[in-house]
Amino acid sequence: MNLTNLAIDATSLTDALDQTPAIEAGNSLAAYPQQCDPRVSEQFLRAFGRQSSSYFALQPDCHHYLDHQAGFVPYVPVSLLGQRVNVVPTRPLASDGDMLRVLAGFERDVPGRALFVGVDRAMALTLGKRGYDATMMGTEFAINPADFSVRGRAMKQLRHARNLDRRCHVRVQEQAAGAVSRRQVEEISRSWRSNKAVKQRELGLLTRPPVFDDEWGVRKFYGYVDDALAAYVFFDPYFRDGKLHGYCANILRASPETNRMGVLDHIMLRAIEQFRNEGIGEVSLGIAPLHGVRRFANDRPGLRWAQQGLYRCGNRLYAFAPLAYHKSRYRPRETPWFVCARNISSLRVVATLLKGTGLIST
């Protein structure tokens, strides 16, 4: 689906909101709808989903705090040692002018303390007005398709992957779910996870778990080697001023026997070419958690040092450094993302994130 010319439909948004139960201040959590009506969430995403991770608001584990007039806050409740923290995995979907109002309602009406993860500098500054500190927690990588090239010595590896179809019988297709073998797609996913530290479950918060059915706005590219499905990349949309701005490469998976061939990079490069032809403004490679963590004003030194130590020594838990290296080969623009907390200890922040992402199970 090409969403380049999508605009906000105020009438359909109003109709959808009219059918969504109202939330009164002071109600118990049970009174909240766990998820917005899909038409509501899609309309708010078009209007305010400007961060490359904005689609994370629609991941299955997210609850939604809805302000009918202004937007919504996605959050995942994480309980640790009997205390609940509501982890917000991306920038809340509201305008700059309404953001403080939406945040105030969320903090007032949803039990537990809030922790904002993977938000940009502008959102971190907004949260600072409500007493949150901001500590860098990783780097987002993005490229402009119009300017991207694999020329030059630094791009030798990607150029080799781009020319894979000259050496092997490889083809890339953008397809609907019904045109692809579900069994093969799921088998590749299982094989991909079998080589990871966390094998039994999908990770969340800093990525959006894969959905193998068709999804609103999501582009799915599949790679075939000798006509057999070998790999795929799923791209989530994000928006500016109510129009499609870019796609985030959220899910990249390949069968172990073909991954070393460079099939995933070949799919990525073919998709970038397609997006360039469509006039897409940006392609995000997603965040590299803990990469490039450095000092910022009003951050937490202890949390910063803990993250830097985990980046150096925790690669058996998660491939922090290899993931960052792979993204850096595209010579992308790098942007710091932040974790923002208030009245939560740094130790609890780290433990909550490890549990919320699924890196630890207790």
N, C-alpha and C positions, 0 to 999 in steps of 0.2 A: 504494500500500500504506500503510495506517495502522498505524504501529508504536507507538502511544501506550501500549499495555499490555504491550509486550514485557518479559519478565523473563529473568534469566540462567538458562540450563539447564545445571546443573553436570554432569548425566549425559552429555549430548551433547558437552559440552566434553571430558570425560574420555575418551570414546570416540574423539573426533577426535584428541586428543593421543596416544593409544595407537598410532595409525596414522602418526604423524609421526616421522621418523627422529630419534633422539637426537643431541644435539650434545655432544661431549666437549671439555673445556678443552684448549687446545693444538693442536687440529686445524687444518689449513690451511683457508683460506677456501673452497676447493673442496668441503669436506665440509659446508658450510652449505647448507640448502635456500634457494634464492633467495627463495622466497615461502612463507609458511605455508599449510597446508591451508586452503581458504576457510572451513570450519566453525570452525577454530581462530581465525582472524583475526576473523570475525564475532562469536564469543562474547567474545573479549577486547575488541572494540570496544564491545559492549553493556555490558560490565562497567566499562571504564575510559576509554572514548572521550568524555571530558567537554569537551574543547576543540572549538570549532566547526570546526577544521581536522582533527579526528581521522581523518576518512575519507581524508585525504591519505595515510595509511599504506597504503592499498590501491592507490595509483596504480601503473601497470605497471612503472615503472623502479625501484620500491622493492625492496630486499632486506630480509629480516627476520632479526634476531637473536632467537632464541626461547629463553626460559626456560620450560620446560614447566609449572612450578608457579606462576609469577608474572606472565608477560606477555611482550611482545616490543618490540624497538626497530626501527622502520622506518628505513632509511637508503639514500641514493643515493651510490655511490662516484663521486667526481669526481677525475680525474687532471689535474694541472696542472704542467707542467715536470718531469714524472717523479715527482712526489710525490702521494700519494693522500690525499684528505680524505673522510671518510664524513659526508655532510650528512644530518642528521636533520630532516625537514621539518615535524614536529609533535611534540607531547608524547608520549613513549613510553607505550605502553599497559600500565600496571601500577598497582597501588595505591600510595598514599603510603608505606605501611609497607614495601613491597617495592622501591620505586623505586631506592634506593641499591644494593641487591643486583643488580638488573638492569643498572644502569649500569656497575657494576664488572665484571660478566661481559662486557658488550659491549665495554668498553675493553680488557679483557684478551685476548679471543679473536678480535676482528676486526682485522686489520691496518690500519694507517693511523690518522690522528688524527681526532677527532670534532669536528663543528661543528653546533650546535643552532640551528635557525632558526625564527622564528615561534612561540616558546613564551611562555606567560603568566608573570606575575611569580612565582607560586608555584613553577613549574618552574625559573625562573631562580635562585631562592633555594636550591632543592634542589641544583642544579648548582654553586652557590657552595660547597657543602660538599665538593665534589670538586675545588675549585681553579679553576673556570671564572669568568671575568668575564662581565658582562651589559651589553650596550649596546642601547638602544632602537633598533628598526629599522622601526617602523611602528605603525599604529593599527588596531585592529579596531573595527568599527561594528556595533552590535546594537540591536534594538528589542524591546519587549514587545508582542506582538500585542493583548493585552487592553487596553492603554492607548493604542495608536497611533491617531492621528486625522489627517486632512488638513484640519482646520478651521484658520482663522487666516491672516493675511497671509503669514506665513513659509512656509506650505505651498501657496501659490497655484499653483506649477508642478506639484506633484504632484496637486493637486485637478483641474487642467486635464487631466492624464494619466488620472486616475481616471474622468473623464467622457467619455473618448474615444469610448466606445460610443454616446453620445448624438449624436455628430456624424458618425460613420462606422459602417460595417457591420463591427464588430469583435467577435469572441468568443474566449474563453479556455477551453481544455479541458485537464484532466489526463488524459494518455493513456499507454498502453503503447506500446512501440517498434513493435510489429507493426501498430498502428492509424495510424501516421504514415508518409508517404512517406520512405524512407531517402534517396532521391536528393535530395529537396528539403531535408531536414535537412542533408545534407552540403554541398549547394550554398550554403546560407545560411552555413554555417561557413567555407567557402572565401572567400565574398564578404566576410565579417566580417574575416577575417585579411588580406585584400588591402589594407585600409585601415590596417593596423598597421605599425609599424617592422619587426617580425619577421614576415615573410609566409609563409616556407616551412616552418615547423615550429611545433608547439604548445609553449607555455612550461610549465615544471614547477616543482616545489618550493613556490612561493608560491601556486600554484593547482593544481587537479587537471585534467589534460587531459580533454576530453569523451569520454564513451563513449556511443555512439548505440544500444546495445542496452539491454535492461532490466537493472537492477542492484539488488542487495539493498538495500532500505531507501531508495533514492533516489527522490524525487518529481520528475516532469517535466511542466511546464506549457507548452502550446503556444498561440500567438496567431495567429488567422486574420483577414485583412482581405479582405473580399469573397470569403470562403471559400477564399482562397489562403494557405498557410502563410507567415507573415511573420517570426516571432520565437519564441524559446523561452527558458525559464529552468529550470535543473536545480538541485535542492536536495539537499544531502547531510545525513544525519541525525547528531546527536550526542546524548549520553546523560548522565544523572545517576542514580547509585544503581541501575544496571541497567535504567532505564526511559527512554524517549524524552524528551528535554528540548527540543530545538530542531532547526531546519533552517538550513543555511548556503547562501545563494545563491551557488553556485560558478561555474556557467556561464550567461552571459547573452549571447545572440547574436541579431542581427536583420539582415534584408536592408537594404542601404544605402538603398533607395528608401522604406522604411517606418520606418527608425530615427528619422528626424527627427519623425515623428508622435507619438512618445512611447509606442510599443507596448510596449517593454520595461518601462517604469514601470507601464503599465497591467497587464501580466502580474504584476509584483511585487505590486502593490496587491491584485489579485484573489486571489493566492496567500496574502497576509497575512490577508485576510478568511477564507479557507478554514481556515488554521491557527488563527485565533482561534476559529472555530466548533468546532474539534476540541479546544480547550483546550491548544494547544501553548504552552510557556512562553516561547519566545524565537525570534526569527529573526535570524540574523547576516547582515550584508551583506558579510562577509568583510573581509580586511585591505586597507588602503591602504598599500602599501609606502613607507617613508621619510617618511610624513606625520607631522608633529608631533614629530619626533625631538628630544629634549631631554635634558638632563643627568640622570643617576641616579648614586647612590653606586656606586662600584666599576666604572664604565663606562670605555671607552677614549676619551679626547678626540679622538685622531686619527681613529678610526673614526666617531665621531659627526660630526665636521666633514666627513669625506668623504661621508657619507650626506646631510648637509644640503646640501652643494654639488651632489651628484648630483640631489637633489630640485629645486633651483633651475635647474640648467643641463642636465639630462639628459632633458628631456621629448621630445626627438626619438628617444631610445632606447626610452623607455617613458613612457606618459602618466601619470606619477606624480600631478601636480597635478590634472588633469581628473578622474581616477578618484576622488581624495579629495573633490573638490567634489561630484561626483555623489552619492556616498554621504552626504555631510554634509547634503544637502537633505532627508533623512528625519529630521533632528534626532535622531540615534541617541545611545545611550550609547557613549562612547569609552573603549577600554581599550588601554594600551600593550602591545606584544609585543616580544620581545627576541631578539637573536642572542647566543649564548653560546659562547665560545672559550677554549682553553687551549693555550699553546705553539704558537700560529699567529699570524703577523704580521698586522696590520690590512690591509696590502696584499694578502696572500694570501686573507684572508677576503673582501674585496671581489671579487677576481678569481675566486675559487671560486664565489661566489654568482652573478656575472654569467654564468659558464660553465654552472653547474648549472641555472639558470633558463632558459637558452637565449638570453639577451640577446646573448651573444657566442658564436661557434662555435669558437674556438681557445683 
